[in-house]
Amino acid sequence: MSTRQNLAARIGVWSAHHRKTAIIGWLLFVVLATALGGASGLVEMTASESGAGDSAKAERILNEAGIDHPAGELVMVSSRADGGWQAAARELTEAVRGTGEVARIEPALPSKDGKDALIRFEIRGDSTTAADRVQPVLDAVRKTGDAHRDVRIYQFGEASSGKWLGDLLADDFQRAEFTAVPLALGILLVAFGAVVAALLPVGLALTACMAAFGLLSLASHQLHLAQTTYSVMFLMGLAVGVDYCLFYLRRERDERAAGRDAETALRIAAATSGRAVLVSGVTVMVAMAGMFLSGLMLFKGFALATILVVFIAMLGSVTVLPALLAWLGDRIDAGRVPFLNRRKNRKKKSGQESGAARESGALAGALLRPVLARPKLFAVASAAVLVALAVPALGMKTESLGLEKQFGSEASLTVAYRHITETFPGGPAPALVVVKADDIGADGVRKALGRFGGDTGETVTVHEERNIAEIEVPLAGDGSDGRSKAALAELRDERLPAAFAGTGAQVHVTGDLAGSMDFTAQLKRGIVPVFVFITAVTFLLMLFCFRSYVIAVTSIVLNLLSVVAAYGVMVAVFQHGWGAELLGTEKAGAIESWMPLFVLVVLFGLSMDYHVFVVSRIREARDRGLDNSSAIREGIRRTAGAVTGAAAIMVAVFAVFGTLSMQDMKQMGVGLAVAVLLDATLVRMVLLPSVMALLGERNWRTPRALRWLPELGHGDGDAGGSDAGAGGVAGGAGPQAPGPRHAAPVTTR
């Protein structure tokens, strides 16, 4: 092998020579990052940071002025008999008062039929930390219910719902971890047939996630995060981390199966798969960076989390993994599983394929024969399938999902809210108008405030020392329907401008509906620059790699088809409810507002993995002199095993999130799983080869204006083999010529 080495090869050789330093350094890094992150804690977004537009400005004024509304709680005591609630209500009132955590307990308010009573109170202290202090109150309410079996008690409020949500997310995250990890391990056992080889990628992925969690907690002190950010990070970290290690390890094992000694196999894996991991990681991180352009702190947090975990997983794959492989040597095959381990003959003749590669290549070859024989038919048919799947997306409705849509009609929190609001209807949450003036007591401002209140149900609260006033304005409708939206529009566009014109006061509107509408509006504005960014990056990357604008444009079109097909499936299942029961969920009637943008960015990043990997192998065959059809056949066949293994792990991990409790996590998991499945099968195995066959030699023509671009090698290069490109997450196997052995040795034992 040539002494010329790329960056990945140099890193791999150094790690193999200094394996103790690499392994101990990695462990210290993980422990230190986890400890520091745990000590610092996660800083969550405030209401003003999580929102957008006019409502965020209103929340920011209140936050900066230190105006905090105590966390209110509602407890309803229901009985079958008139007045049967009285004893339980008295005991409950005394019990919650005895906790020392509540204030302003109001007398029990009976319902019209006298069978129910509503008790209102507030949690003492800062409302943002009320959920952390509400447990004694919850215990008091529960004990009262246990002592009075003849009544039913329902509780709902800011603190209790916050506590419930926090516990739910923690349970879901634990369930995802304990489900996704065994699934990934099972797939790896099938792929490698040995326990140690299967455990290595899972272990590295989990340690990468641990380190990323710690660093993200530290970063949250500068960029505040949402609670769901950890779940998103784990989703991406496990899928990408396992795949990157699988890619590297698979290549090393295939080189050994092809007859190479341990040191040469490791060197080739570092130079080829290591390079692919680096370029793939950079590609995904650049795509994730597009979320910084959304204008929303939620997406900035998602961008930071995914970039961080992908970077750490990439770093571990090219540093500590070569060190572990050099240390383990042949012990990587320890714990062989009967009937699964295919590496029975490690000293295969040069150029002979491994069993796994031969089987996957044979299946891919059989599928490709009719595709390449009639490319126009299969191109039209596969595109038609994707378009048909995408049709429901034309009616996509996005909104910030409410309580019942987010958690389901049978969730305990939803049941409590429904019973309380049905028995004691109070209308939808009002709009909150925030007024800030240089002098809140000025005549013009006082006259404007005087136009609100009275018999309309509107309430005006003036904070004279802060020169701020709050106006609660009830909205018609149910809080989210057309009547409510029309009432909010009238308030913002007509009533408030007419009342405060010429006063010089700042007037902003917040509330549940206002916040949801502002957030959705910002998403619609933000998706354009994000889309332009990621499509431009995709185009430039493909243009740089292949010096062909045809390949670049084809890449974008195929990625978009995968994305819109995933959108269509999400709308069909979650908005229309088609097959929702099979997934253990209910019809939500809408897609979570942030989901389309997130899915777009993630899928563009991940689909580039497969696409560059596959097209690189096709280009490699073309450069060796094969005609266009033969090059397509060989490239697809050589990468079939890699794409299948990578897709299986990603689909499994993403599908686990489709089983979680929250509707947005279900939508994210199902959307990503479906998109990856379509991308790795229908797109890469049918649509891509048929389109490239139809385009013929136009795939590889470089316009005169682009001939200044450097010509990147797609062949064996300096490693004696190639998984060239950025895309693979599992190594392809095939005929490889053994390279010279005169380079510096990598000692294994």
SVG drawing of the C-alpha trace seen along z (x, -y; Angstrom):
<svg xmlns="http://www.w3.org/2000/svg" viewBox="-79 -62 87 85">
<polyline fill="none" stroke="black" stroke-width="0.4" points="0.0,0.0 1.1,-3.5 2.6,-5.5 0.2,-8.3 -2.6,-8.3 -5.7,-10.3 -6.7,-11.9 -8.9,-9.0 -6.1,-6.5 -3.6,-8.6 -6.0,-8.8 -6.7,-5.1 -3.0,-4.2 -2.2,-6.5 -5.0,-5.0 -3.9,-1.5 -0.3,-2.3 -1.5,-4.1 -4.5,-2.0 -4.2,-2.5 -4.1,-6.2 -7.0,-6.2 -9.2,-3.9 -8.5,-5.5 -8.8,-8.9 -12.2,-8.1 -13.4,-6.7 -12.1,-9.7 -13.8,-12.0 -17.2,-10.2 -17.0,-10.2 -15.9,-13.8 -18.6,-15.0 -21.3,-13.0 -20.3,-14.2 -20.0,-17.8 -23.3,-17.7 -25.0,-16.0 -23.7,-18.6 -24.7,-21.6 -28.2,-20.3 -30.4,-21.1 -31.7,-24.7 -35.1,-24.7 -36.5,-27.4 -38.8,-30.0 -42.2,-30.8 -40.8,-33.7 -37.9,-31.6 -40.1,-28.7 -42.5,-31.0 -42.2,-33.3 -43.5,-36.6 -45.9,-38.8 -46.7,-36.4 -43.0,-35.8 -42.6,-39.6 -45.4,-39.7 -43.9,-36.8 -40.5,-38.5 -41.9,-41.7 -43.5,-39.8 -40.4,-37.8 -38.0,-40.8 -40.3,-42.6 -40.3,-39.7 -44.1,-39.3 -44.9,-35.7 -48.3,-34.2 -48.4,-31.5 -49.1,-28.0 -52.8,-27.3 -54.3,-23.9 -57.9,-22.6 -59.2,-19.6 -62.7,-18.3 -64.4,-15.9 -67.3,-14.0 -69.9,-11.8 -73.0,-10.0 -75.2,-11.7 -76.1,-15.3 -73.6,-16.7 -71.7,-13.4 -68.5,-15.2 -68.5,-17.5 -66.5,-15.3 -63.9,-14.4 -63.6,-18.1 -63.1,-19.3 -60.4,-16.6 -58.7,-17.3 -58.6,-21.1 -56.9,-20.5 -54.5,-17.9 -53.2,-20.2 -53.0,-23.1 -50.9,-20.9 -48.3,-20.4 -47.1,-24.0 -46.8,-24.2 -50.1,-25.9 -51.6,-29.3 -55.0,-31.0 -57.2,-27.9 -60.7,-28.9 -63.8,-27.4 -65.3,-24.4 -67.5,-25.5 -70.5,-23.1 -71.7,-22.2 -75.2,-22.9 -76.5,-19.4 -74.7,-19.4 -72.8,-16.2 -69.4,-17.7 -67.2,-20.4 -64.2,-22.3 -61.4,-23.4 -58.9,-26.0 -55.5,-26.8 -52.1,-28.0 -48.6,-26.5 -46.3,-28.7 -43.1,-30.1 -41.8,-30.4 -44.2,-28.9 -41.3,-27.7 -40.2,-25.3 -43.6,-24.5 -43.6,-21.0 -40.5,-20.1 -42.3,-20.9 -45.8,-19.6 -45.3,-16.0 -46.5,-16.5 -49.7,-18.0 -50.2,-15.1 -49.7,-12.7 -52.2,-14.5 -54.8,-14.4 -54.1,-10.7 -54.4,-9.8 -57.7,-11.6 -59.0,-9.7 -57.9,-6.4 -59.7,-7.2 -63.0,-8.1 -63.7,-5.3 -67.2,-6.6 -65.9,-9.7 -63.7,-10.3 -61.0,-13.0 -59.6,-14.7 -56.7,-17.1 -55.3,-19.4 -53.0,-22.4 -49.8,-23.9 -47.6,-22.2 -49.3,-18.8 -49.4,-18.6 -45.7,-19.6 -44.8,-16.9 -46.9,-14.3 -45.2,-15.3 -41.7,-15.2 -42.3,-11.7 -43.8,-10.6 -40.8,-11.8 -38.4,-10.0 -40.4,-6.8 -40.6,-7.0 -36.9,-7.7 -36.1,-4.7 -38.4,-2.5 -36.9,-3.7 -33.4,-3.0 -34.3,0.5 -36.1,1.4 -33.9,-0.3 -30.6,1.0 -31.7,4.7 -33.1,4.3 -29.9,2.8 -27.9,5.6 -30.1,8.2 -29.6,6.8 -25.8,6.7 -25.8,10.3 -27.4,11.3 -25.0,9.2 -21.8,10.4 -22.7,13.7 -20.6,12.9 -21.4,11.3 -18.3,9.2 -18.5,7.8 -22.2,6.9 -21.6,5.3 -18.8,3.0 -21.0,0.7 -23.7,0.6 -21.3,-0.2 -19.6,-3.0 -22.9,-4.5 -24.2,-4.5 -21.0,-6.1 -21.2,-8.7 -24.8,-9.5 -23.8,-9.7 -21.0,-12.2 -23.3,-14.2 -26.0,-14.4 -23.4,-15.8 -22.1,-18.4 -25.6,-19.4 -26.5,-20.1 -23.5,-22.4 -24.4,-24.1 -28.0,-24.6 -26.8,-27.3 -26.1,-29.4 -28.8,-28.0 -31.9,-26.9 -33.5,-23.7 -36.9,-21.9 -37.5,-18.7 -37.8,-16.7 -34.3,-17.6 -32.8,-14.7 -35.1,-12.2 -34.2,-13.6 -30.5,-13.4 -30.8,-9.8 -32.8,-8.9 -30.1,-10.3 -27.1,-9.3 -28.0,-5.6 -28.9,-5.2 -25.9,-7.1 -23.5,-5.9 -24.3,-2.2 -24.2,-2.6 -20.9,-4.4 -19.2,-1.7 -21.0,1.0 -19.6,-0.5 -16.0,-0.5 -16.2,2.9 -17.9,4.6 -15.2,3.4 -12.4,4.7 -14.0,8.1 -14.6,8.3 -11.0,7.5 -10.0,10.3 -12.5,12.6 -10.8,11.7 -7.5,13.1 -5.7,10.1 -3.8,10.1 -5.1,8.1 -2.9,5.1 -3.6,4.6 -7.3,5.1 -7.4,2.5 -5.4,0.1 -7.7,0.5 -10.8,0.0 -9.3,-3.2 -8.5,-4.6 -11.8,-3.7 -14.6,-3.3 -12.9,-5.8 -12.9,-8.4 -16.5,-7.6 -17.5,-8.0 -15.8,-11.4 -17.4,-12.7 -20.8,-11.2 -20.6,-12.8 -19.7,-16.2 -22.6,-15.9 -25.1,-15.1 -23.9,-17.9 -24.0,-20.5 -27.6,-19.4 -28.6,-19.7 -27.1,-23.2 -29.9,-24.3 -32.2,-24.3 -30.3,-27.3 -32.0,-29.3 -35.5,-28.5 -35.7,-31.5 -36.9,-29.2 -35.0,-28.3 -36.6,-24.8 -34.9,-24.0 -31.7,-25.7 -31.6,-23.3 -32.4,-20.3 -29.6,-21.4 -27.1,-21.7 -28.1,-18.4 -27.9,-16.4 -24.6,-18.1 -23.1,-17.3 -24.0,-13.6 -23.1,-13.0 -19.7,-14.7 -19.0,-12.6 -20.2,-9.3 -18.0,-10.2 -15.0,-10.9 -15.4,-7.7 -15.7,-5.6 -12.4,-6.9 -10.4,-7.0 -11.3,-4.5 -12.8,-1.9 -9.5,-1.3 -7.8,-1.1 -10.3,1.5 -10.0,3.5 -6.2,3.5 -6.4,4.6 -9.0,7.3 -7.6,8.8 -9.2,12.2 -11.1,11.9 -13.6,9.7 -15.2,13.0 -15.6,14.2 -19.1,15.5 -20.0,16.9 -23.7,17.5 -24.5,20.9 -26.0,20.6 -25.3,16.9 -21.5,16.6 -20.4,16.7 -16.7,16.2 -15.7,19.8 -12.9,19.6 -10.8,16.5 -8.2,17.3 -10.3,17.1 -8.6,16.8 -7.9,13.3 -10.9,11.9 -13.5,14.3 -16.6,12.7 -17.8,13.3 -21.1,15.2 -23.1,12.2 -21.9,10.1 -22.5,12.9 -26.1,13.4 -27.0,9.8 -25.3,9.2 -27.1,12.1 -30.5,10.9 -29.8,7.3 -28.6,8.7 -31.8,10.7 -33.9,7.5 -31.9,5.4 -32.2,7.5 -35.8,6.5 -35.2,3.0 -32.3,2.4 -34.0,4.4 -37.1,2.0 -35.8,-1.1 -38.6,-3.4 -41.3,-1.1 -39.7,-0.8 -38.8,-4.5 -42.4,-5.5 -43.9,-2.8 -41.6,-3.5 -42.1,-7.2 -45.8,-6.7 -45.8,-4.7 -43.9,-7.5 -46.2,-10.1 -49.3,-8.1 -47.9,-7.8 -47.3,-11.6 -50.8,-12.6 -52.3,-12.8 -49.6,-15.4 -51.5,-17.9 -54.0,-18.2 -51.5,-18.5 -52.7,-20.5 -50.1,-21.6 -50.8,-23.0 -49.3,-22.9 -51.2,-19.8 -53.3,-20.3 -53.6,-18.1 -56.0,-15.5 -54.3,-15.2 -50.8,-15.1 -51.5,-12.4 -54.7,-10.7 -58.2,-10.7 -57.5,-8.0 -54.4,-9.6 -55.0,-10.4 -54.2,-14.0 -56.6,-14.3 -59.4,-12.5 -59.0,-14.9 -59.0,-18.0 -62.1,-16.8 -64.1,-16.0 -63.2,-19.3 -64.0,-21.4 -67.2,-19.6 -68.5,-20.0 -67.3,-23.5 -67.1,-25.1 -65.1,-28.2 -64.6,-28.7 -61.2,-28.5 -58.1,-30.0 -58.3,-33.8 -55.9,-35.9 -53.6,-37.9 -52.8,-41.4 -49.6,-42.9 -49.2,-46.7 -45.9,-48.4 -45.6,-52.2 -43.2,-54.8 -46.0,-55.9 -48.8,-53.4 -50.8,-56.0 -50.7,-58.6 -54.2,-59.8 -54.0,-58.3 -53.0,-54.9 -55.6,-54.9 -58.4,-55.8 -57.2,-52.9 -57.3,-50.5 -60.7,-51.8 -62.1,-50.4 -61.6,-46.9 -63.3,-45.2 -66.8,-45.8 -69.5,-43.2 -67.5,-41.7 -65.6,-39.2 -62.4,-41.0 -60.1,-41.8 -57.4,-44.5 -54.5,-44.2 -52.1,-47.2 -48.6,-46.9 -47.9,-50.6 -44.4,-50.2 -43.4,-48.3 -45.5,-50.4 -47.1,-47.3 -50.7,-46.3 -52.3,-42.9 -55.7,-42.4 -57.4,-39.0 -59.7,-38.8 -62.0,-35.8 -62.2,-34.4 -65.3,-33.0 -65.3,-29.4 -63.5,-26.4 -60.0,-28.0 -58.7,-26.6 -61.5,-26.7 -62.3,-29.3 -64.3,-31.5 -61.5,-31.7 -59.0,-32.5 -61.3,-35.2 -61.7,-36.7 -58.0,-36.8 -57.4,-38.4 -60.1,-41.1 -58.4,-41.8 -55.0,-42.2 -55.9,-44.0 -58.8,-46.2 -59.6,-46.6 -56.0,-47.1 -54.8,-49.4 -58.0,-51.5 -57.6,-51.7 -53.9,-52.4 -53.3,-54.5 -51.2,-57.5 -50.4,-56.4 -46.8,-55.3 -47.4,-52.1 -46.1,-48.7 -49.0,-46.3 -48.6,-42.5 -50.9,-39.5 -50.0,-36.1 -52.0,-33.1 -52.5,-29.5 -54.0,-30.3 -51.8,-33.3 -48.7,-31.4 -49.7,-28.4 -50.5,-30.6 -47.3,-32.7 -45.2,-29.6 -46.8,-28.0 -46.4,-31.3 -42.7,-31.4 -42.3,-27.8 -43.8,-28.6 -41.4,-31.5 -38.4,-29.6 -38.9,-26.5 -37.9,-28.5 -34.4,-29.5 -33.8,-26.0 -34.9,-24.3 -32.8,-26.5 -29.8,-25.9 -30.0,-22.1 -30.8,-21.8 -27.8,-24.1 -25.5,-22.1 -26.7,-18.8 -26.2,-20.2 -22.7,-21.5 -21.6,-18.4 -22.8,-16.1 -21.3,-18.5 -18.0,-18.5 -17.9,-14.7 -19.0,-13.7 -18.4,-16.9 -21.9,-16.3 -24.8,-18.6 -27.1,-15.7 -26.1,-13.6 -26.5,-16.6 -30.0,-17.4 -31.0,-13.8 -29.9,-13.5 -32.2,-16.4 -35.2,-15.1 -34.8,-11.6 -34.4,-13.0 -37.5,-15.2 -39.6,-12.2 -38.6,-10.3 -39.5,-13.2 -42.9,-14.0 -43.8,-10.2 -43.0,-10.2 -45.2,-13.3 -48.0,-11.5 -47.8,-8.5 -47.7,-10.8 -50.8,-12.6 -52.6,-9.4 -51.9,-7.8 -51.9,-10.6 -54.1,-13.3 -56.7,-11.0 -56.3,-8.1 -55.8,-5.4 -54.3,-2.5 -53.6,-4.5 -55.0,-1.8 -52.3,0.6 -49.7,-1.8 -51.6,-2.1 -52.5,-5.7 -55.6,-7.8 -56.4,-10.2 -54.9,-13.5 -56.5,-15.5 -53.2,-17.4 -49.4,-17.1 -47.4,-18.7 -46.3,-22.1 -42.5,-21.6 -42.5,-18.1 -42.4,-18.8 -39.3,-21.0 -37.5,-18.6 -38.2,-15.5 -37.1,-17.4 -33.7,-18.3 -33.0,-14.9 -34.0,-13.0 -31.9,-15.1 -28.9,-14.5 -29.4,-10.7 -30.4,-10.0 -27.2,-11.5 -25.4,-8.7 -27.0,-6.1 -27.0,-8.1 -23.3,-9.1 -22.3,-5.6 -24.2,-3.9 -23.3,-6.4 -19.7,-6.3 -19.5,-2.6 -21.3,-3.0 -18.8,-5.7 -15.9,-3.5 -17.1,-0.7 -17.6,-3.2 -14.1,-4.5 -12.8,-1.0 -14.3,-0.9 -17.7,0.8 -20.5,-0.5 -23.3,-2.5 -25.7,0.4 -23.0,2.8 -21.6,0.1 -25.0,-0.5 -25.5,3.3 -22.2,3.7 -22.5,0.6 -25.9,1.5 -25.0,5.1 -21.8,4.2 -23.7,1.8 -26.8,3.8 -25.7,5.4 -24.4,2.1 -27.6,0.2 -29.8,3.0 -27.9,3.3 -27.8,-0.4 -31.4,-0.9 -32.5,2.0 -30.9,0.4 -32.2,-3.1 -35.7,-1.8 -35.7,0.2 -34.5,-2.7 -36.9,-5.2 -39.8,-2.7 -39.3,-2.5 -40.1,-6.2 -43.3,-5.5 -44.4,-3.5 -43.9,-6.2 -46.7,-8.1 -46.5,-11.6 -48.1,-12.1 -45.2,-14.2 -42.7,-11.4 -44.9,-8.9 -45.1,-11.1 -41.4,-11.6 -40.6,-7.9 -43.0,-6.7 -42.1,-9.4 -38.4,-8.8 -38.8,-5.0 -41.0,-5.0 -38.7,-7.5 -35.5,-5.5 -37.3,-2.3 -38.5,-3.8 -35.1,-5.5 -33.1,-2.3 -35.4,0.0 -37.6,-1.6 -35.5,-4.6 -32.0,-3.1 -32.8,0.3 -35.4,-0.6 -35.8,-4.3 -32.1,-5.3 -30.8,-2.6 -33.7,-3.0 -33.2,-6.8 -29.5,-6.5 -30.0,-3.8 -32.3,-6.2 -29.9,-9.1 -27.0,-7.0 -23.7,-8.8 -25.3,-12.1 -24.8,-11.0 -21.0,-11.4 -20.6,-14.4 -18.7,-17.3 -19.6,-20.7 -16.7,-22.7 -17.5,-25.4 -17.1,-22.8 -13.8,-21.1 -11.8,-23.2 -13.3,-21.2 -10.9,-18.6 -11.4,-15.1 -11.9,-12.9 -10.9,-9.3 -13.7,-6.7 -11.6,-3.7 -9.4,-1.6 -7.2,-4.6 -4.4,-4.0 -6.0,-1.4 -6.5,1.5 -10.3,1.2 -13.0,-1.3 -16.2,-2.2 -15.7,-5.6 -18.0,-8.4 -19.8,-9.7 -22.7,-7.6 -22.2,-4.1 -22.9,-3.1 -22.1,0.5 -19.2,1.8 -19.7,3.3 -17.8,6.5 -16.6,7.6 -13.5,8.7 -10.5,6.9 -6.9,7.1 -4.5,7.5 -2.4,4.5 1.4,4.4 2.4,4.9 5.4,2.7 3.7,-0.1 4.3,-0.6 2.7,2.4 -0.3,2.3 0.4,4.7 -2.6,6.8 -2.8,9.3"/>
</svg>
